[in-house]
Amino acid sequence: MKVTLALALLGASVFAADELTATPLISSSNTKFGSAIEGAGVDKAGVIYATNFGDELTQAGQVTGSQSLLYQAANTTAYVNGIRFNIDSSGAEEAYIADAALHRVYRLTDRQGADGAFGSNSVFCQDEGILQPNDLAIAPSAGRIFLSGMNYTSDSVVGNGDLWTCDNTGAARRLGQFHRTNGIEVSPDEKTLYLSESENKGGAVVANRILAFDLDAASGDVTNQRVFVDFGTLDDTAATDIDGMRTDAAGKLYVTRNGLGKVAVFAPSGDLTAYITTPSIDFVASLDFGGQDGTDLHMVGRCKDNDTKGCVDVVKGLALGRASSDLRKSKGGETPALPLPGCGKTGRARK
Protein backbone atom coordinates (compact mmCIF):
# COMPACT_ATOMS: atom_id res chain seq x y z
CA MET A 1 0.00 0.00 0.00
CA LYS A 2 2.80 2.40 0.94
CA VAL A 3 4.68 1.58 -2.29
CA THR A 4 1.54 2.15 -4.37
CA LEU A 5 0.92 5.50 -2.69
CA ALA A 6 4.55 6.56 -3.15
CA LEU A 7 4.42 5.74 -6.86
CA ALA A 8 1.15 7.62 -7.23
CA LEU A 9 2.63 10.69 -5.57
CA LEU A 10 5.76 10.46 -7.73
CA GLY A 11 3.66 10.29 -10.88
CA ALA A 12 1.57 13.24 -9.77
CA SER A 13 4.66 15.35 -9.06
CA VAL A 14 6.16 14.59 -12.49
CA PHE A 15 3.05 15.02 -14.60
CA ALA A 16 2.03 18.24 -12.84
CA ALA A 17 5.01 19.92 -14.51
CA ASP A 18 4.44 22.28 -17.43
CA GLU A 19 5.27 20.89 -20.88
CA LEU A 20 6.94 23.48 -23.12
CA THR A 21 8.23 23.15 -26.69
CA ALA A 22 11.12 25.18 -28.10
CA THR A 23 11.34 26.56 -31.64
CA PRO A 24 14.26 25.79 -34.01
CA LEU A 25 16.61 28.74 -34.42
CA ILE A 26 19.67 27.31 -36.18
CA SER A 27 19.18 24.14 -38.22
CA SER A 28 21.50 21.61 -39.83
CA SER A 29 21.06 23.43 -43.16
CA ASN A 30 22.40 26.81 -42.01
CA THR A 31 24.59 26.09 -38.98
CA LYS A 32 28.28 26.94 -38.79
CA PHE A 33 28.75 24.76 -35.70
CA GLY A 34 29.82 21.12 -35.50
CA SER A 35 28.24 18.27 -33.56
CA ALA A 36 30.41 19.00 -30.50
CA ILE A 37 28.66 22.36 -29.98
CA GLU A 38 28.81 23.14 -26.26
CA GLY A 39 29.46 25.81 -23.67
CA ALA A 40 26.61 28.24 -24.36
CA GLY A 41 27.27 31.59 -22.71
CA VAL A 42 25.72 35.06 -22.91
CA ASP A 43 27.40 38.48 -22.97
CA LYS A 44 26.00 41.73 -21.56
CA ALA A 45 24.39 42.61 -24.92
CA GLY A 46 22.38 39.37 -24.80
CA VAL A 47 24.36 37.65 -27.56
CA ILE A 48 24.79 33.88 -27.16
CA TYR A 49 28.09 32.12 -27.94
CA ALA A 50 29.08 28.46 -28.13
CA THR A 51 32.08 26.27 -28.93
CA ASN A 52 32.90 24.03 -31.92
CA PHE A 53 32.42 26.95 -34.30
CA GLY A 54 33.45 25.95 -37.82
CA ASP A 55 33.43 22.34 -36.59
CA GLU A 56 36.75 23.10 -34.88
CA LEU A 57 37.41 22.10 -31.26
CA THR A 58 39.74 25.10 -30.94
CA GLN A 59 37.08 27.71 -31.81
CA ALA A 60 34.13 29.47 -30.19
CA GLY A 61 31.66 31.59 -32.10
CA GLN A 62 28.58 33.77 -31.98
CA VAL A 63 25.26 31.90 -32.14
CA THR A 64 22.70 34.71 -32.28
CA GLY A 65 22.89 37.45 -34.86
CA SER A 66 25.50 36.54 -37.43
CA GLN A 67 27.33 33.27 -36.80
CA SER A 68 30.88 34.54 -36.50
CA LEU A 69 34.16 33.69 -34.79
CA LEU A 70 34.73 34.88 -31.21
CA TYR A 71 37.85 32.97 -30.21
CA GLN A 72 40.52 30.76 -31.78
CA ALA A 73 42.90 28.95 -29.43
CA ALA A 74 46.54 29.36 -30.38
CA ASN A 75 47.40 25.77 -29.45
CA THR A 76 46.08 23.28 -32.01
CA THR A 77 45.62 20.62 -29.33
CA ALA A 78 43.21 22.80 -27.32
CA TYR A 79 39.61 21.71 -26.75
CA VAL A 80 37.58 24.78 -25.78
CA ASN A 81 34.34 24.11 -23.95
CA GLY A 82 32.59 26.19 -21.26
CA ILE A 83 32.17 29.97 -21.77
CA ARG A 84 31.17 32.58 -19.20
CA PHE A 85 31.17 36.39 -19.42
CA ASN A 86 31.78 38.81 -16.56
CA ILE A 87 32.22 42.50 -15.77
CA ASP A 88 35.55 43.15 -14.08
CA SER A 89 36.21 45.59 -11.22
CA SER A 90 36.86 48.43 -13.67
CA GLY A 91 33.52 47.90 -15.44
CA ALA A 92 35.03 46.26 -18.54
CA GLU A 93 33.57 43.11 -20.04
CA GLU A 94 35.68 39.96 -20.00
CA ALA A 95 35.14 36.30 -20.87
CA TYR A 96 36.42 32.99 -19.55
CA ILE A 97 36.80 29.92 -21.77
CA ALA A 98 37.60 26.42 -20.50
CA ASP A 99 40.18 24.25 -22.28
CA ALA A 100 39.39 20.61 -21.49
CA ALA A 101 42.55 19.28 -23.16
CA LEU A 102 45.16 21.57 -21.62
CA HIS A 103 43.68 21.78 -18.08
CA ARG A 104 43.29 25.55 -18.06
CA VAL A 105 40.92 28.50 -18.37
CA TYR A 106 41.59 31.45 -20.66
CA ARG A 107 40.66 35.04 -19.84
CA LEU A 108 39.67 37.32 -22.74
CA THR A 109 39.94 41.09 -22.23
CA ASP A 110 40.07 44.37 -24.19
CA ARG A 111 36.80 43.91 -26.03
CA GLN A 112 36.46 45.64 -29.38
CA GLY A 113 32.86 46.89 -29.37
CA ALA A 114 29.71 45.73 -27.58
CA ASP A 115 29.60 42.30 -29.22
CA GLY A 116 32.98 42.18 -30.90
CA ALA A 117 36.12 40.13 -30.49
CA PHE A 118 38.53 40.55 -27.58
CA GLY A 119 41.91 42.14 -28.21
CA SER A 120 43.80 40.18 -25.58
CA ASN A 121 43.72 36.69 -24.11
CA SER A 122 45.84 34.90 -21.54
CA VAL A 123 45.84 31.82 -19.34
CA PHE A 124 43.81 32.79 -16.28
CA CYS A 125 44.24 29.62 -14.23
CA GLN A 126 45.60 26.14 -14.76
CA ASP A 127 46.66 23.03 -12.88
CA GLU A 128 47.73 19.64 -14.19
CA GLY A 129 45.53 18.08 -11.52
CA ILE A 130 42.35 19.48 -13.12
CA LEU A 131 40.67 16.63 -15.01
CA GLN A 132 39.51 18.87 -17.85
CA PRO A 133 37.77 21.47 -17.13
CA ASN A 134 34.48 20.83 -18.91
CA ASP A 135 32.11 23.54 -17.74
CA LEU A 136 32.31 26.80 -15.80
CA ALA A 137 30.22 28.71 -13.29
CA ILE A 138 30.90 32.16 -11.90
CA ALA A 139 30.28 34.13 -8.70
CA PRO A 140 30.52 37.72 -10.02
CA SER A 141 30.65 39.38 -6.59
CA ALA A 142 34.04 37.78 -5.93
CA GLY A 143 35.28 37.42 -9.52
CA ARG A 144 35.57 33.71 -8.74
CA ILE A 145 34.95 30.84 -11.17
CA PHE A 146 34.13 27.18 -10.53
CA LEU A 147 35.18 24.28 -12.76
CA SER A 148 33.84 20.77 -13.33
CA GLY A 149 35.33 17.92 -15.30
CA MET A 150 35.42 14.18 -15.78
CA ASN A 151 37.35 11.09 -16.74
CA TYR A 152 34.84 8.81 -18.50
CA THR A 153 35.38 5.15 -17.59
CA SER A 154 33.27 1.98 -17.89
CA ASP A 155 33.06 1.66 -14.11
CA SER A 156 33.18 5.04 -12.47
CA VAL A 157 34.77 5.69 -9.10
CA VAL A 158 35.15 8.72 -6.90
CA GLY A 159 37.95 10.68 -8.57
CA ASN A 160 36.51 10.39 -12.08
CA GLY A 161 34.94 13.79 -11.47
CA ASP A 162 36.22 16.93 -9.78
CA LEU A 163 35.28 20.39 -8.60
CA TRP A 164 37.76 23.27 -8.61
CA THR A 165 37.67 27.00 -8.04
CA CYS A 166 39.92 29.80 -9.28
CA ASP A 167 39.92 33.10 -7.37
CA ASN A 168 40.19 36.51 -9.02
CA THR A 169 43.98 36.22 -9.16
CA GLY A 170 43.80 32.90 -11.03
CA ALA A 171 44.90 30.73 -8.09
CA ALA A 172 43.37 27.26 -8.54
CA ARG A 173 42.17 25.03 -5.68
CA ARG A 174 40.44 21.67 -5.73
CA LEU A 175 37.25 21.56 -3.67
CA GLY A 176 36.36 17.89 -4.03
CA GLN A 177 36.36 14.65 -5.99
CA PHE A 178 33.27 12.76 -7.14
CA HIS A 179 31.98 10.33 -9.72
CA ARG A 180 31.71 11.93 -13.21
CA THR A 181 30.88 15.64 -12.91
CA ASN A 182 29.63 17.86 -15.71
CA GLY A 183 26.99 20.59 -15.32
CA ILE A 184 27.76 23.32 -12.79
CA GLU A 185 26.01 26.52 -11.75
CA VAL A 186 25.77 29.10 -8.95
CA SER A 187 22.46 30.40 -7.61
CA PRO A 188 21.56 34.09 -8.11
CA ASP A 189 22.26 34.90 -4.44
CA GLU A 190 25.60 33.04 -4.68
CA LYS A 191 24.70 30.94 -1.64
CA THR A 192 24.26 27.61 -3.44
CA LEU A 193 26.45 25.74 -5.92
CA TYR A 194 24.91 23.01 -8.09
CA LEU A 195 26.99 20.18 -9.59
CA SER A 196 25.91 17.17 -11.63
CA GLU A 197 27.25 13.71 -10.78
CA SER A 198 26.85 10.55 -12.88
CA GLU A 199 27.92 6.93 -12.46
CA ASN A 200 28.78 4.13 -14.88
CA LYS A 201 28.74 0.40 -14.20
CA GLY A 202 29.81 -2.24 -16.71
CA GLY A 203 29.86 0.38 -19.47
CA ALA A 204 26.28 1.50 -18.79
CA VAL A 205 25.16 4.77 -17.19
CA VAL A 206 23.36 3.85 -13.95
CA ALA A 207 22.96 7.12 -12.00
CA ASN A 208 22.43 10.82 -12.64
CA ARG A 209 21.86 13.31 -9.88
CA ILE A 210 22.41 16.96 -9.04
CA LEU A 211 24.30 17.79 -5.87
CA ALA A 212 23.82 21.06 -4.01
CA PHE A 213 26.31 22.72 -1.65
CA ASP A 214 26.21 25.74 0.61
CA LEU A 215 28.59 28.24 -0.99
CA ASP A 216 30.79 30.98 0.45
CA ALA A 217 31.52 32.94 -2.74
CA ALA A 218 34.26 35.06 -1.15
CA SER A 219 36.40 32.10 -0.03
CA GLY A 220 35.10 29.58 -2.57
CA ASP A 221 34.39 27.05 0.18
CA VAL A 222 31.53 24.58 -0.30
CA THR A 223 29.84 22.72 2.58
CA ASN A 224 26.70 20.76 3.41
CA GLN A 225 26.73 18.48 0.35
CA ARG A 226 23.27 17.05 -0.41
CA VAL A 227 21.29 15.55 -3.27
CA PHE A 228 19.15 18.22 -4.91
CA VAL A 229 17.58 15.94 -7.56
CA ASP A 230 18.03 12.24 -8.35
CA PHE A 231 16.70 11.45 -11.83
CA GLY A 232 16.44 7.75 -11.04
CA THR A 233 13.76 8.42 -8.45
CA LEU A 234 12.29 11.51 -10.12
CA ASP A 235 11.36 10.14 -13.55
CA ASP A 236 13.33 6.89 -14.03
CA THR A 237 15.91 8.53 -16.33
CA ALA A 238 19.05 7.62 -14.37
CA ALA A 239 20.62 6.33 -17.59
CA THR A 240 20.40 9.73 -19.31
CA ASP A 241 23.32 12.06 -18.63
CA ILE A 242 23.07 15.58 -17.34
CA ASP A 243 25.11 18.13 -19.29
CA GLY A 244 24.93 21.93 -18.99
CA MET A 245 22.92 23.77 -16.30
CA ARG A 246 21.85 27.39 -15.85
CA THR A 247 19.74 29.36 -13.39
CA ASP A 248 17.34 32.19 -14.05
CA ALA A 249 17.19 35.36 -11.96
CA ALA A 250 14.45 33.87 -9.77
CA GLY A 251 16.64 30.90 -8.89
CA LYS A 252 15.08 28.17 -11.03
CA LEU A 253 17.60 25.62 -12.32
CA TYR A 254 17.46 24.51 -15.98
CA VAL A 255 19.08 21.11 -16.58
CA THR A 256 19.88 19.53 -19.96
CA ARG A 257 18.86 15.88 -20.46
CA ASN A 258 21.46 14.74 -22.98
CA GLY A 259 19.76 12.03 -25.02
CA LEU A 260 16.12 12.79 -24.22
CA GLY A 261 15.78 15.99 -26.24
CA LYS A 262 14.61 17.82 -23.13
CA VAL A 263 15.50 20.36 -20.48
CA ALA A 264 14.15 19.86 -16.95
CA VAL A 265 13.33 22.94 -14.84
CA PHE A 266 13.44 22.94 -11.04
CA ALA A 267 12.39 25.44 -8.39
CA PRO A 268 15.01 26.30 -5.74
CA SER A 269 13.16 23.85 -3.48
CA GLY A 270 14.00 20.99 -5.86
CA ASP A 271 10.44 20.63 -7.15
CA LEU A 272 10.13 19.90 -10.88
CA THR A 273 8.22 22.73 -12.57
CA ALA A 274 8.59 22.07 -16.32
CA TYR A 275 10.03 20.00 -19.13
CA ILE A 276 11.12 21.79 -22.32
CA THR A 277 11.26 19.70 -25.50
CA THR A 278 13.91 20.59 -28.10
CA PRO A 279 12.54 19.51 -31.53
CA SER A 280 15.88 19.86 -33.38
CA ILE A 281 18.10 18.27 -30.72
CA ASP A 282 18.10 14.92 -28.92
CA PHE A 283 21.45 15.41 -27.21
CA VAL A 284 21.05 18.81 -25.55
CA ALA A 285 24.53 19.87 -24.43
CA SER A 286 24.26 23.37 -23.02
CA LEU A 287 22.00 26.38 -22.63
CA ASP A 288 21.77 30.01 -21.56
CA PHE A 289 19.37 32.95 -21.61
CA GLY A 290 19.99 35.76 -24.08
CA GLY A 291 18.26 38.14 -26.45
CA GLN A 292 17.51 41.84 -26.07
CA ASP A 293 15.78 41.38 -22.70
CA GLY A 294 17.85 38.39 -21.55
CA THR A 295 14.71 36.23 -21.40
CA ASP A 296 15.17 33.91 -24.42
CA LEU A 297 16.42 30.44 -23.47
CA HIS A 298 18.81 29.09 -26.11
CA MET A 299 19.59 25.35 -26.08
CA VAL A 300 22.42 23.89 -28.16
CA GLY A 301 23.37 20.36 -29.18
CA ARG A 302 23.90 17.85 -31.95
CA CYS A 303 21.29 18.15 -34.72
CA LYS A 304 18.68 15.39 -34.70
CA ASP A 305 18.52 15.19 -38.51
CA ASN A 306 22.31 15.38 -39.11
CA ASP A 307 24.60 14.22 -36.33
CA THR A 308 27.63 15.96 -37.85
CA LYS A 309 26.10 19.41 -37.24
CA GLY A 310 25.24 21.59 -34.24
CA CYS A 311 21.73 23.02 -33.84
CA VAL A 312 20.10 25.66 -31.63
CA ASP A 313 16.50 25.77 -30.34
CA VAL A 314 14.94 28.65 -28.41
CA VAL A 315 12.03 29.52 -26.13
CA LYS A 316 11.46 33.26 -26.24
CA GLY A 317 10.29 35.37 -23.32
CA LEU A 318 10.62 32.52 -20.83
CA ALA A 319 12.41 34.13 -17.87
CA LEU A 320 15.21 36.57 -17.12
CA GLY A 321 18.48 34.63 -17.06
CA ARG A 322 20.69 34.91 -14.03
CA ALA A 323 23.79 35.67 -16.14
CA SER A 324 21.96 38.34 -18.14
CA SER A 325 20.68 39.90 -14.94
CA ASP A 326 24.16 39.95 -13.35
CA LEU A 327 25.81 41.44 -16.45
CA ARG A 328 23.18 44.17 -16.78
CA LYS A 329 23.44 45.07 -13.11
CA SER A 330 27.22 45.20 -13.37
CA LYS A 331 27.12 47.67 -16.25
CA GLY A 332 24.96 50.06 -14.22
CA GLY A 333 21.69 49.56 -16.04
CA GLU A 334 18.36 48.25 -14.82
CA THR A 335 17.45 44.66 -15.48
CA PRO A 336 14.31 44.10 -17.56
CA ALA A 337 11.13 43.04 -15.82
CA LEU A 338 10.32 39.34 -15.71
CA PRO A 339 7.57 38.23 -18.12
CA LEU A 340 4.22 37.54 -16.52
CA PRO A 341 3.43 33.85 -15.88
CA GLY A 342 1.82 32.24 -18.91
CA CYS A 343 2.76 35.17 -21.15
CA GLY A 344 5.81 33.70 -22.85
CA LYS A 345 6.14 34.14 -26.57
CA THR A 346 7.31 31.75 -29.25
CA GLY A 347 7.37 28.07 -28.42
CA ARG A 348 5.42 27.94 -25.17
CA ALA A 349 2.65 25.44 -24.74
CA ARG A 350 1.06 24.68 -21.40
CA LYS A 351 -0.11 21.16 -20.71
Helices and strands as residue ranges (DSSP letters): H 2-15, E 18-21, E 23-26, E 41-42, E 48-51, E 59-62, E 69-72, E 80-87, E 93-99, E 104-111, E 118-126, E 135-139, E 144-150, E 161-166, E 172-178, E 180-186, E 192-201, E 204-215, E 222-230, H 231-234, E 241-247, E 253-258, E 262-266, E 272-277, E 281-290, E 296-303, E 310-315, H 322-330
